[in-house]
Amino acid sequence: MSGNAAVPALDGNGPRLAEVRRRVAAAFSADGELAAAVTAFSPRASQREMALAVFDTIAERGTLIAEAGTGTGKTYAYLVPALLAGGKVLVSTGTKTLQDQVFAKDLAVLVRALGLHLDAALLKGRQNYLCLQRLERARAEARLPSRQDAAHLRSVVRFAQVTQSGDRAELAEVPESAAIWPIVTSTRENCLGQDCPRFDDCFVYRARRAAQAADVVVVNHHLFLADLALRDDAVRDFLPAADAVVLDEAHQLPKIARDFFGTGWSLAQLSDLAQDTRALGLARAAGGAAWVPLSQDIDSAARNVRLLLAEAGLSVGMRCAVEQVRHGATLREGLAGIDAALSATEAAVQRNAGRDVEFDALAPRLTALRAEIATWATALDGPTRRRSGRMDDGADDDAGDDARVRWIMVTAHGAQFHETPLHPGAALARARAQQAQAWILTSATLTLAGSFAPFVADIGLPQARTERWESPFDYQRQALLYLPRPLVSPQQGDFPERVADAAWPVIAAAGGRAFVLCSTLRAVERVAARLKVAMERDGLRLPLLVQGSSTRRALLDEFRRTGNAVLVGSVSFWEGIDVRGEALSLVVIDKLPFAPPDDPVVEARIRRLRAMGRNPFLEYQLPEAVTLLKQGVGRLIRDERDRGVLMILDDRVLGKPYGRTVLASLPPFARTRDEAEAKRFFASPPPICGA
């Protein structure tokens, strides 16, 4: 994929517009360019219609929100018109898996099929790339906490000598969660930019320079929103330069946008800052201050706050709105202790300014972190007037677009302090209004019982054109929805065990080949334990794969390899996973995935909608649950030859009035409540394609 773009950007009118539109339509015909070059391509009216809608949106520089049911072929449906329309195209995906697939597979196939010559670039966030400057410092210091970390560092050093991209995903032998990665990658706060001695060799900036020059750039939503939120000067120019922006897996945008249009800091940042202060101080200004005690004071103050949170009743995994934190005054004193430690360090750094560019970069990091912590100390004092002039008491009752909530999440080794906007769609809408290019937002799960209204309201784009195409799969013949009799109530204390007991006969009939999708990690452990007992009792030793026992990628590889495994997983397995064929023939879903109502963001959004006189359950809680449910359901049937059973065990599907909306949002499965019929499905021959 090299050379110049095949065609310039469309001008929005004239004979060339009609000519290119005809070519887009022809490309999807039975004797078109895709049929001639793409293995197993079959023309689909829905794919062609979506491609033309995308093309018209690009020509008009408009906004299209498109739901394309599983199997429509939406990737080709947006890439073909975008490529033929010319100009610069920015494709953003919700997951790195799809990002890699679009870049490495789909783009390459289509460029060849359409006879185009263009430059394409894959771009990820900076923490995905090795930082040569920080790697060099890590090698020089040689102060790693464990032998495993030292071994990982040696692997990274060898990797740095051979890699062309610096993308850490290429180094499979070092796990994604390895402690070495934060040490040898950079963040927006500690990156030196053009002042870095290794700037010319920097993998991040080389990737960004390539992206600036490319005709097609493939990013993910995190990087796209970092650009949109103007959080990173280095990527700020991508969005305005694009003629067309495609946002795939768009159902994830509202949630990710809440993170990126918010602010926050963590105790882990303090640890990183203390470590950098100690290392750089000793290396660049050894006699300038007592760097070791200064860094120890920061670490000690951070540990004290972690203990204070525990004393306030916040355990690992808890999320708590700031106004609900017990002993807020004591916690405020803990934050004051952090500020005192940072202030002393900041003064020492400023006294030694000018010794080294990397050392000097500590000062703005200290200043910014102190400012952020100061706003939290104020919030813990009670209601205060924010700079914008509105009141903020942690969960803002203001029904305006700028309403925010402050909340704390405790982790195994620290805590995170967040300020989250309750309506990120307002910021997205403002950003959209400033851009002249076309926007195409697409996913298989954007509607609630056929309505775009909840998503459109959440994303803040009420003027967008909306289109919907059903999946071409024959769900009546390929799949069966099994709702056991009786269904289980999630309110029962032994709900996970009841889920396992109800699912086991069907899992056994399927010979494994099953995903059991749970709504919580705690349920994963209990369901898996019960299934293990059932397997041993019945002498059916199926491979049992449990989330947390290995990485997601390793579990999926093992699932595909064995062909008869049972994988029990939580939310991370509900979407972004593609297992085709007989290896996955049963999907069991324990309950409707409603977000916990006591989550601080959920609670604040509910309160905000009520203050506006709206119905938070119907407009927010139910649509979000159905979107995630549809993602989980979508794991079952991935192509025309797939077949399987979907099993949902939550009694609310049939017992609550909103259950009708839930079922109306799912594909049109054949349906049964008879366990014997569900078992027989696996013994029956597959349908004849086209019959």
Phi, psi and omega per residue, in radians:
M1 nan 1.282 -3.127
S2 -2.376 2.861 -3.116
G3 1.956 -2.919 -3.128
N4 -1.572 2.836 3.106
A5 -1.049 2.508 -3.077
A6 -1.161 -0.630 -3.073
V7 -2.487 2.643 3.039
P8 -1.284 2.972 3.134
A9 -1.125 2.592 3.117
L10 -1.132 2.604 3.105
D11 -1.696 -0.002 3.055
G12 1.628 -0.101 3.110
N13 -2.789 -3.137 3.049
G14 1.609 3.031 -3.075
P15 -1.085 -0.600 -3.111
R16 -1.106 -0.615 3.112
L17 -1.036 -0.845 -3.139
A18 -1.143 -0.643 -3.136
E19 -1.138 -0.798 -3.132
V20 -1.177 -0.653 3.119
R21 -1.073 -0.721 3.101
R22 -1.105 -0.648 3.134
R23 -1.176 -0.669 3.091
V24 -1.033 -0.839 -3.137
A25 -1.090 -0.744 -3.093
A26 -1.169 -0.536 -3.099
A27 -1.059 -0.473 -3.083
F28 -1.708 0.139 -3.135
S29 -1.418 2.970 -3.097
A30 -1.093 -0.476 3.122
D31 -2.034 0.459 -3.083
G32 -1.527 -3.008 -3.064
E33 -1.131 -0.613 -3.139
L34 -1.245 -0.727 3.127
A35 -1.079 -0.585 -3.097
A36 -1.334 -0.427 -2.980
A37 -2.091 -0.304 -3.045
V38 -1.853 2.132 -3.140
T39 -1.059 2.325 3.074
A40 1.103 0.383 3.076
F41 -1.227 2.371 3.032
S42 -2.329 2.325 -3.070
P43 -1.168 2.413 3.096
R44 -2.291 2.260 -3.115
A45 -1.048 -0.685 -3.105
S46 -1.134 -0.653 3.136
Q47 -1.165 -0.752 3.119
R48 -1.127 -0.743 3.138
E49 -1.109 -0.726 3.121
M50 -1.127 -0.724 -3.140
A51 -1.052 -0.712 3.138
L52 -1.217 -0.631 3.085
A53 -1.131 -0.695 3.086
V54 -1.120 -0.779 -3.132
F55 -1.057 -0.799 -3.136
D56 -1.086 -0.652 3.117
T57 -1.140 -0.722 3.110
I58 -1.119 -0.774 -3.131
A59 -1.091 -0.619 -3.111
E60 -1.568 -0.101 -3.030
R61 0.920 0.769 -3.114
G62 -1.750 -2.840 3.137
T63 -2.228 2.213 3.134
L64 -2.138 2.264 2.997
I65 -1.935 2.013 -2.974
A66 -2.208 2.094 2.993
E67 -1.668 2.132 -3.140
A68 -2.102 1.942 -3.112
G69 -0.988 2.690 -3.134
T70 -0.902 2.274 3.139
G71 1.701 -0.127 3.105
T72 -1.124 -0.559 -3.046
G73 1.478 0.831 -3.018
K74 -1.167 -0.505 -3.117
T75 -1.088 -0.845 3.068
Y76 -1.141 -0.607 -3.082
A77 -1.153 -0.457 3.054
Y78 -1.742 -0.490 -3.108
L79 -1.271 -0.737 -3.092
V80 -1.036 -0.940 3.122
P81 -1.125 -0.595 3.141
A82 -1.156 -0.722 -3.136
L83 -1.214 -0.758 -3.105
L84 -1.263 -0.474 3.118
A85 -1.203 -0.396 3.125
G86 1.415 -3.049 -3.096
G87 1.362 -3.001 -3.122
K88 -1.618 2.315 -3.096
V89 -2.070 2.304 3.053
L90 -1.993 2.062 3.095
V91 -1.897 2.190 3.131
S92 -2.085 2.333 -3.136
T93 -2.063 2.833 -3.127
G94 -1.443 -0.391 -3.091
T95 -2.272 2.663 3.086
K96 -1.161 -0.522 3.123
T97 -1.046 -0.863 3.126
L98 -1.203 -0.627 3.107
Q99 -1.001 -0.836 3.133
D100 -1.139 -0.662 -3.131
Q101 -1.159 -0.783 3.141
V102 -1.058 -0.774 -3.076
F103 -1.283 -0.889 -2.985
A104 -1.411 -0.469 -3.041
K105 -1.992 -1.110 -2.986
D106 -1.127 -0.798 3.141
L107 -1.082 -0.778 -3.114
A108 -1.062 -0.735 3.142
V109 -1.116 -0.794 -3.057
L110 -1.264 -0.659 3.096
V111 -1.042 -0.732 3.113
R112 -1.203 -0.756 -3.100
A113 -1.133 -0.642 -3.097
L114 -1.589 -0.045 3.119
G115 1.150 0.643 -3.101
L116 -1.679 2.815 3.047
H117 -2.292 1.887 -3.094
L118 -2.651 2.858 3.096
D119 -1.706 2.330 3.077
A120 -2.199 2.583 -3.124
A121 -2.385 2.495 3.041
L122 -1.824 2.236 -3.088
L123 -2.327 2.240 3.114
K124 -2.074 3.018 3.091
G125 -1.157 2.728 -2.990
R126 -1.035 -0.513 -3.101
Q127 -1.290 -0.041 3.036
N128 -1.552 -0.126 -3.063
Y129 -1.994 2.465 3.068
L130 -1.113 2.356 3.062
C131 -1.770 1.976 -3.067
L132 -1.141 -0.617 -3.141
Q133 -1.153 -0.791 -3.137
R134 -1.259 -0.550 3.061
L135 -1.120 -0.749 3.136
E136 -1.086 -0.702 3.129
R137 -1.186 -0.691 3.125
A138 -1.087 -0.697 3.117
R139 -1.147 -0.700 -3.089
A140 -1.208 -0.648 -3.093
E141 -1.336 -0.692 3.123
A142 0.867 0.755 -3.136
R143 -2.114 1.174 -3.131
L144 -1.716 2.557 -2.986
P145 -1.265 -0.350 -3.069
S146 -2.523 2.851 3.088
R147 -1.122 -0.628 3.124
Q148 -1.097 -0.735 3.092
D149 -1.071 -0.710 3.118
A150 -1.117 -0.694 3.107
A151 -1.145 -0.712 3.097
H152 -1.105 -0.679 3.112
L153 -1.078 -0.732 3.114
R154 -1.082 -0.682 3.099
S155 -1.120 -0.709 3.134
V156 -1.153 -0.684 3.118
V157 -1.068 -0.803 3.107
R158 -1.096 -0.707 3.120
F159 -1.062 -0.723 -3.115
A160 -1.087 -0.454 -3.095
Q161 -1.397 -0.288 -3.057
V162 -2.109 -0.369 -3.046
T163 -1.256 2.523 3.043
Q164 -1.659 -0.510 -3.045
S165 -1.772 -0.481 -3.050
G166 1.311 0.130 -3.121
D167 -1.272 2.075 -3.062
R168 -1.107 -0.338 3.120
A169 -1.125 -0.354 -3.140
E170 -1.339 -0.253 -3.101
L171 -1.781 1.428 -3.023
A172 -1.187 -0.432 -3.053
E173 -1.281 -0.236 3.067
V174 -1.874 1.992 -3.067
P175 -1.010 2.661 3.127
E176 -1.027 -0.541 -3.075
S177 -1.588 0.087 -3.081
A178 -1.054 2.465 -3.093
A179 -1.155 -0.290 -3.098
I180 -1.251 -0.491 -3.007
W181 -1.079 -0.796 3.100
P182 -1.081 -0.388 -3.126
I183 -1.367 -0.566 -3.035
V184 -1.957 0.206 2.986
T185 -2.147 2.909 -3.073
S186 -1.948 2.878 3.003
T187 -2.109 2.995 3.110
R188 -1.053 -0.575 -3.089
E189 -1.286 -0.674 -3.034
N190 -1.803 0.011 3.082
C191 -1.252 2.375 -3.103
L192 -1.557 -0.151 3.126
G193 1.061 -2.409 -3.075
Q194 -1.199 -0.224 3.094
D195 -1.443 -0.120 -3.092
C196 -1.254 2.372 3.106
P197 -1.076 -0.415 -3.130
R198 -1.802 0.360 -3.042
F199 -1.002 -0.732 -3.093
D200 -1.109 -0.475 -3.135
D201 -1.733 0.015 -2.994
C202 -1.095 2.198 -3.136
F203 -1.142 -0.666 -3.136
V204 -1.082 -0.864 -3.058
Y205 -1.327 -0.485 3.013
R206 -1.131 -0.736 3.104
A207 -1.123 -0.664 -3.129
R208 -1.278 -0.611 3.060
R209 -1.133 -0.699 3.090
A210 -1.099 -0.687 3.141
A211 -1.175 -0.653 3.113
Q212 -1.066 -0.609 -3.081
A213 -1.554 -0.224 -3.005
A214 -1.376 2.744 3.058
D215 -1.446 -0.561 3.122
V216 -2.262 2.235 3.119
V217 -2.124 2.244 3.135
V218 -1.909 2.052 -3.124
V219 -2.169 -3.060 2.978
N220 -2.080 2.938 -3.018
H221 -1.046 -0.561 3.135
H222 -1.090 -0.773 3.140
L223 -1.257 -0.693 3.104
F224 -1.018 -0.788 -3.112
L225 -1.288 -0.493 3.030
A226 -1.099 -0.683 3.079
D227 -1.171 -0.807 -3.083
L228 -1.108 -0.664 -3.124
A229 -1.434 0.014 -3.128
L230 0.962 0.707 -3.122
R231 -1.534 -0.181 -3.062
D232 -2.510 1.912 -3.098
D233 -0.990 -0.545 -3.031
A234 -1.198 -0.434 -3.129
V235 -1.934 0.144 -3.019
R236 -1.117 -0.422 -3.041
D237 -1.554 -0.076 -3.096
F238 -1.176 -0.859 -3.005
L239 -1.116 -0.891 3.139
P240 -1.078 -0.446 -3.080
A241 -1.347 -0.285 -3.061
A242 -1.439 2.480 3.021
D243 -1.513 -0.497 3.134
A244 -2.468 2.386 3.088
V245 -2.079 2.164 3.094
V246 -1.958 2.153 -3.130
L247 -1.943 1.646 3.117
D248 -1.434 2.794 -3.049
E249 0.897 0.773 -3.014
A250 -1.173 -0.286 3.119
H251 -1.089 -0.346 3.141
Q252 -1.458 -0.244 -3.002
L253 -1.025 -0.835 -3.098
P254 -0.995 -0.769 -3.115
K255 -1.154 -0.796 3.140
I256 -1.150 -0.641 3.141
A257 -1.096 -0.592 3.108
R258 -1.067 -0.606 3.098
D259 -1.240 -0.784 -2.996
F260 -1.390 -0.435 3.078
F261 -1.625 0.079 3.035
G262 -1.760 -3.024 3.101
T263 -2.336 2.957 3.110
G264 3.046 2.959 3.072
W265 -2.629 2.950 -3.094
S266 -2.512 2.806 3.054
L267 -1.161 -0.449 3.080
A268 -1.115 -0.622 3.072
Q269 -1.057 -0.692 3.117
L270 -1.098 -0.736 3.125
S271 -1.079 -0.774 3.119
D272 -1.106 -0.720 -3.126
L273 -1.156 -0.715 3.105
A274 -1.087 -0.757 -3.137
Q275 -1.109 -0.779 3.133
D276 -1.144 -0.678 3.131
T277 -1.089 -0.810 3.140
R278 -1.075 -0.858 -3.072
A279 -1.160 -0.828 -3.090
L280 -1.270 -0.650 3.116
G281 -1.075 -0.812 -3.135
L282 -1.175 -0.589 -3.083
A283 -1.439 -0.601 -2.995
R284 -1.917 -0.399 -3.091
A285 -2.547 0.986 -2.977
A286 -0.970 -0.697 -3.101
G287 -1.649 0.102 -3.017
G288 -1.452 -0.354 -3.129
A289 -2.974 2.965 3.087
A290 -1.507 1.377 -2.981
W291 -1.124 -0.674 -3.127
V292 -1.124 -0.894 3.089
P293 -1.056 -0.653 3.125
L294 -1.069 -0.801 -3.135
S295 -1.190 -0.612 3.104
Q296 -1.148 -0.630 3.104
D297 -1.103 -0.682 3.102
I298 -1.117 -0.837 3.131
D299 -1.057 -0.739 -3.124
S300 -1.124 -0.736 3.134
A301 -1.141 -0.651 3.108
A302 -1.161 -0.750 3.112
R303 -1.095 -0.650 3.130
N304 -1.087 -0.744 3.109
V305 -1.121 -0.692 3.105
R306 -1.063 -0.713 3.106
L307 -1.170 -0.685 3.117
L308 -1.106 -0.649 3.092
L309 -1.127 -0.697 3.093
A310 -1.106 -0.732 3.128
E311 -1.150 -0.451 3.107
A312 -1.428 0.023 3.074
G313 1.643 0.169 -3.124
L314 -1.620 1.936 3.126
S315 -1.686 2.997 -3.097
V316 -1.017 2.294 3.128
G317 1.638 -0.253 -3.115
M318 -1.290 2.539 3.052
R319 -2.149 2.218 -3.001
C320 -2.415 2.279 3.053
A321 -1.141 2.563 -2.988
V322 -1.078 -0.614 -3.094
E323 -1.308 -0.157 3.118
Q324 -1.722 0.005 -3.138
V325 -1.293 2.160 3.071
R326 -1.258 2.646 3.114
H327 1.030 0.764 -3.106
G328 -1.020 -0.631 -3.129
A329 -1.139 -0.679 3.117
T330 -1.157 -0.716 3.108
L331 -1.126 -0.632 3.103
R332 -1.082 -0.676 3.088
E333 -1.109 -0.626 3.086
G334 -1.114 -0.704 3.085
L335 -1.157 -0.605 3.081
A336 -1.115 -0.608 3.085
G337 -1.136 -0.679 3.067
I338 -1.108 -0.781 -3.115
D339 -1.078 -0.683 3.131
A340 -1.100 -0.738 3.131
A341 -1.156 -0.713 3.123
L342 -1.189 -0.657 -3.139
S343 -1.099 -0.767 3.120
A344 -1.111 -0.701 3.126
T345 -1.188 -0.723 3.128
E346 -1.043 -0.760 3.125
A347 -1.093 -0.703 3.129
A348 -1.149 -0.702 3.119
V349 -1.136 -0.760 -3.124
Q350 -1.139 -0.612 3.100
R351 -1.127 -0.463 -3.093
N352 -1.857 0.325 -3.090
A353 -1.041 2.600 3.072
G354 1.623 0.014 -3.115
R355 -1.383 -0.585 -3.030
D356 -2.903 2.490 -3.065
V357 -1.141 -0.647 3.139
E358 -1.247 -0.668 3.080
F359 -1.122 -0.762 -3.119
D360 -1.122 -0.440 3.137
A361 -1.195 -0.235 3.094
L362 -1.146 -0.612 -3.040
A363 -1.049 -0.910 3.130
P364 -1.127 -0.521 3.078
R365 -1.131 -0.755 3.123
L366 -1.134 -0.755 -3.128
T367 -1.095 -0.808 -3.108
A368 -1.127 -0.721 -3.123
L369 -1.191 -0.682 3.091
R370 -1.094 -0.688 3.137
A371 -1.133 -0.722 3.141
E372 -1.142 -0.765 -3.128
I373 -1.145 -0.599 3.130
A374 -1.079 -0.676 3.125
T375 -1.155 -0.566 3.111
W376 -1.277 -0.664 3.088
A377 -1.072 -0.677 3.111
T378 -1.169 -0.732 -3.136
A379 -1.076 -0.597 3.133
L380 -1.250 -0.265 3.088
D381 -1.334 -0.358 -3.097
G382 2.177 -2.955 -3.088
P383 -0.986 2.281 3.113
T384 -2.422 2.797 3.137
R385 -1.560 2.091 3.122
R386 -1.355 2.943 -3.120
R387 -1.031 -0.544 -3.110
S388 -1.296 -0.185 3.123
G389 1.667 -0.002 3.117
R390 -1.756 2.847 -3.114
M391 -1.442 2.548 3.098
D392 -2.400 1.938 3.084
D393 -2.022 0.575 -3.108
G394 1.674 -1.054 3.053
A395 -2.020 1.784 -2.988
D396 -1.265 2.225 3.103
D397 -1.448 -0.091 3.090
D398 -1.030 2.274 -3.127
A399 -1.517 0.093 -3.117
G400 -1.294 3.026 -3.075
D401 -1.195 -0.357 -3.078
D402 -1.642 0.152 -3.129
A403 -1.052 2.433 -3.090
R404 -2.419 2.863 3.061
V405 -2.303 2.403 3.036
R406 -1.744 2.338 -3.124
W407 -2.633 2.794 -3.081
I408 -2.117 2.388 3.022
M409 -2.115 2.230 3.128
V410 -1.604 2.302 3.116
T411 -1.969 3.081 -3.072
A412 -1.054 -0.577 -3.055
H413 -2.145 0.145 -3.104
G414 -3.052 -2.516 3.134
A415 -2.809 2.694 3.105
Q416 -2.104 2.465 -3.109
F417 -2.081 1.984 -3.008
H418 -2.045 2.571 2.877
E419 -2.147 2.001 -2.956
T420 -2.045 2.275 3.047
P421 -1.225 2.480 -3.122
L422 -1.519 -0.271 3.133
H423 -2.369 1.310 -3.109
P424 -1.143 -0.301 3.115
G425 -1.040 -0.514 3.126
A426 -1.118 -0.744 3.112
A427 -1.193 -0.677 3.092
L428 -1.094 -0.738 -3.133
A429 -1.106 -0.715 3.115
R430 -1.121 -0.739 3.124
A431 -1.138 -0.706 3.135
R432 -1.082 -0.705 -3.096
A433 -1.124 -0.406 -3.116
Q434 -1.501 -0.154 -3.065
Q435 -1.886 2.409 -3.079
A436 -1.613 -0.117 -3.062
Q437 -1.438 3.057 3.057
A438 -1.398 2.546 3.014
W439 -2.134 2.276 3.048
I440 -2.135 2.045 3.110
L441 -1.901 2.168 -3.070
T442 -2.470 2.664 3.102
S443 -2.982 2.903 3.032
A444 -1.465 -0.147 -3.024
T445 -2.412 1.406 3.121
L446 -2.101 -0.230 -3.042
T447 -1.934 2.777 3.009
L448 -2.031 1.932 -3.079
A449 0.880 0.740 3.085
G450 1.516 -0.081 -3.092
S451 -1.771 2.318 3.070
F452 -1.478 -0.140 -2.939
A453 -0.929 -0.846 -3.120
P454 -1.074 -0.754 -3.124
F455 -1.172 -0.764 -3.137
V456 -1.050 -0.713 3.121
A457 -1.151 -0.712 -3.105
D458 -1.200 -0.630 -3.068
I459 -1.503 -0.235 3.053
G460 1.316 0.513 -3.112
L461 -2.224 1.152 -3.051
P462 -1.162 -0.350 -3.112
Q463 -1.540 -0.027 -3.084
A464 -1.194 2.601 2.994
R465 -1.327 2.381 3.110
T466 -2.067 2.405 3.099
E467 -2.460 2.600 -3.091
R468 -2.428 2.323 3.090
W469 -2.196 2.238 3.130
E470 -1.224 2.725 3.048
S471 -1.104 2.468 3.094
P472 -1.374 -0.079 -3.097
F473 -1.235 2.594 3.110
D474 -1.612 1.433 -3.045
Y475 -1.121 -0.527 3.127
Q476 -1.087 -0.568 -3.118
R477 -1.706 -0.518 -3.031
Q478 -1.565 -0.354 -2.980
A479 -2.530 2.795 3.140
L480 -2.364 2.262 3.032
L481 -1.648 2.066 -3.111
Y482 -1.916 2.049 3.073
L483 -1.961 1.749 -3.004
P484 -1.013 2.745 3.063
R485 -2.052 1.990 -0.014
P486 -1.512 2.745 2.985
L487 -1.301 2.820 -3.055
V488 -1.758 2.482 3.082
S489 -1.536 2.204 3.094
P490 -1.090 -0.239 -3.126
Q491 -1.347 -0.269 -3.120
Q492 -1.276 2.407 -3.080
G493 -1.090 -0.504 3.141
D494 -1.773 0.520 -3.099
F495 -0.935 -0.831 -3.130
P496 -1.033 -0.693 3.129
E497 -1.170 -0.673 3.098
R498 -1.150 -0.635 3.073
V499 -1.057 -0.846 -3.133
A500 -1.094 -0.735 -3.123
D501 -1.108 -0.723 -3.129
A502 -1.248 -0.609 -3.079
A503 -1.378 -0.522 -2.994
W504 -0.991 -0.794 3.131
P505 -1.019 -0.626 -3.138
V506 -1.314 -0.684 3.074
I507 -1.051 -0.758 3.135
A508 -1.111 -0.726 3.133
A509 -1.128 -0.580 3.132
A510 -1.374 -0.193 -3.062
G511 1.186 0.722 -3.069
G512 1.436 -2.270 3.087
R513 0.962 0.701 -2.965
A514 -2.277 2.522 2.865
F515 -1.796 2.270 2.965
V516 -1.950 1.895 -3.029
L517 -1.755 2.074 -3.107
C518 -1.890 2.729 -3.100
S519 -1.496 -0.265 3.140
T520 -2.422 2.713 3.097
L521 -1.165 -0.602 3.129
R522 -1.110 -0.679 3.108
A523 -1.145 -0.612 3.113
V524 -0.975 -0.847 -3.098
E525 -1.103 -0.745 -3.086
R526 -1.269 -0.710 3.100
V527 -1.114 -0.788 -3.128
A528 -1.080 -0.732 3.137
A529 -1.092 -0.726 3.141
R530 -1.180 -0.706 3.115
L531 -1.122 -0.654 3.113
K532 -1.076 -0.725 3.103
V533 -1.085 -0.765 -3.131
A534 -1.105 -0.711 3.122
M535 -1.082 -0.790 -3.138
E536 -1.164 -0.682 -3.139
R537 -1.095 -0.738 -3.057
D538 -1.649 0.014 3.105
G539 1.173 0.458 3.124
L540 -1.929 1.673 -3.027
R541 -1.555 1.472 3.078
L542 -1.579 2.553 3.061
P543 -1.055 2.163 -3.136
L544 -1.907 1.962 -3.097
L545 -1.885 2.214 -3.011
V546 -2.156 2.279 3.097
Q547 -0.955 2.362 -3.129
G548 1.763 -0.359 3.131
S549 -1.394 -0.300 3.102
S550 -2.833 -3.109 3.109
T551 -1.258 2.784 3.136
R552 -1.040 -0.755 -3.121
R553 -1.095 -0.749 -3.134
A554 -1.127 -0.709 3.127
L555 -1.119 -0.730 3.136
L556 -1.186 -0.694 3.087
D557 -1.065 -0.746 3.124
E558 -1.162 -0.673 3.126
F559 -1.073 -0.807 3.137
R560 -1.169 -0.682 -3.062
R561 -1.159 -0.758 -3.044
T562 -1.299 -0.666 3.114
G563 1.402 -0.119 3.124
N564 -2.487 0.516 -3.057
A565 -1.492 2.825 2.982
V566 -2.060 2.061 -3.119
L567 -1.891 2.156 3.111
V568 -1.884 2.063 -3.062
G569 -2.504 2.934 3.132
S570 -1.861 -2.644 -2.922
V571 -0.960 -0.626 -3.074
S572 -1.151 -0.217 3.110
F573 -1.789 0.058 -3.110
W574 -1.402 -0.381 -3.095
E575 -2.564 2.863 3.094
G576 1.297 0.335 -3.103
I577 -2.163 2.321 -3.095
D578 -2.211 1.761 3.062
V579 -2.049 1.904 -3.090
R580 -1.745 2.742 3.078
G581 1.544 -2.915 -3.003
E582 -1.261 -0.280 -3.110
A583 -1.002 -0.520 3.075
L584 -2.152 1.828 -3.087
S585 -2.150 -0.045 -3.139
L586 -2.521 2.242 3.022
V587 -2.106 2.110 3.119
V588 -1.895 2.204 3.120
I589 -2.034 2.158 -3.024
D590 -1.230 -0.816 -3.109
K591 -2.762 2.903 3.109
L592 -1.085 2.249 -2.988
P593 -1.464 1.100 3.053
F594 -1.227 2.432 3.049
A595 -1.192 2.524 3.140
P596 -1.007 2.200 -3.090
P597 -1.162 -0.299 3.115
D598 -1.614 0.038 3.009
D599 -1.082 2.363 -3.015
P600 -1.054 -0.636 3.127
V601 -1.258 -0.772 3.118
V602 -1.065 -0.824 -3.122
E603 -1.049 -0.740 -3.128
A604 -1.205 -0.646 3.114
R605 -1.185 -0.672 3.087
I606 -1.072 -0.803 -3.133
R607 -1.097 -0.696 -3.133
R608 -1.124 -0.786 -3.129
L609 -1.147 -0.678 3.095
R610 -1.097 -0.691 3.126
A611 -1.110 -0.444 3.122
M612 -1.556 0.035 3.139
G613 1.368 0.368 -3.104
R614 -1.887 2.964 -3.100
N615 -1.724 1.773 -3.046
P616 -1.140 -0.532 -3.130
F617 -1.186 -0.870 -3.078
L618 -1.297 -0.534 -3.060
E619 -1.648 -0.292 -3.046
Y620 -2.322 -1.042 -3.019
Q621 -1.151 -0.837 -3.133
L622 -1.142 -0.828 3.118
P623 -1.015 -0.702 -3.141
E624 -1.165 -0.702 3.123
A625 -1.135 -0.743 -3.121
V626 -1.169 -0.651 3.106
T627 -1.049 -0.821 3.132
L628 -1.184 -0.684 3.096
L629 -1.031 -0.794 3.140
K630 -1.097 -0.588 3.068
Q631 -1.125 -0.789 3.113
G632 -1.083 -0.775 3.111
V633 -1.049 -0.618 -3.097
G634 -1.163 -0.170 3.089
R635 -1.234 -0.366 -2.936
L636 -1.328 -0.963 -3.050
I637 -1.906 1.961 -3.058
R638 -1.959 -0.301 3.041
D639 -2.683 -3.128 -3.021
E640 -1.140 -0.340 -3.084
R641 -1.698 -0.211 3.137
D642 -1.203 2.614 3.015
R643 -2.640 2.681 -3.119
G644 3.060 -3.133 -3.107
V645 -2.009 2.344 3.000
L646 -1.839 2.248 -3.097
M647 -2.146 2.121 3.088
I648 -2.065 2.291 -2.990
L649 -1.907 0.005 -3.062
D650 -1.408 2.109 -3.089
D651 -1.185 -0.237 3.131
R652 -1.206 -0.356 3.125
V653 -1.045 -0.643 3.130
L654 -1.869 -0.372 -3.023
G655 -1.619 -0.261 -3.121
K656 -1.927 2.587 3.139
P657 -0.997 -0.613 -3.119
Y658 -1.272 -0.169 3.098
G659 -1.025 -0.565 3.102
R660 -1.103 -0.660 3.103
T661 -1.162 -0.700 3.111
V662 -1.042 -0.890 -3.103
L663 -1.147 -0.608 3.127
A664 -1.202 -0.316 -3.134
S665 -1.519 -0.225 -3.108
L666 -1.538 2.818 3.042
P667 -1.026 2.773 -3.057
P668 -1.365 1.164 3.112
F669 -1.129 2.635 2.782
A670 -1.122 2.658 -2.984
R671 -2.322 2.514 3.079
T672 -2.592 2.756 2.996
R673 -2.063 0.134 -3.049
D674 -1.735 2.049 -3.129
E675 -1.049 -0.694 -3.129
A676 -1.070 -0.687 3.124
E677 -1.161 -0.677 3.100
A678 -1.099 -0.713 3.115
K679 -1.157 -0.715 -3.118
R680 -1.094 -0.467 -3.116
F681 -0.972 -0.649 -3.088
F682 -1.327 -0.337 3.123
A683 -1.596 -0.307 -3.099
S684 -1.358 2.631 3.136
P685 -1.210 2.635 3.116
P686 -1.173 2.663 3.122
P687 -1.169 2.654 3.099
I688 -1.406 2.153 -3.102
C689 -1.030 2.292 3.093
G690 1.492 -0.113 -3.120
A691 -1.277 nan nan
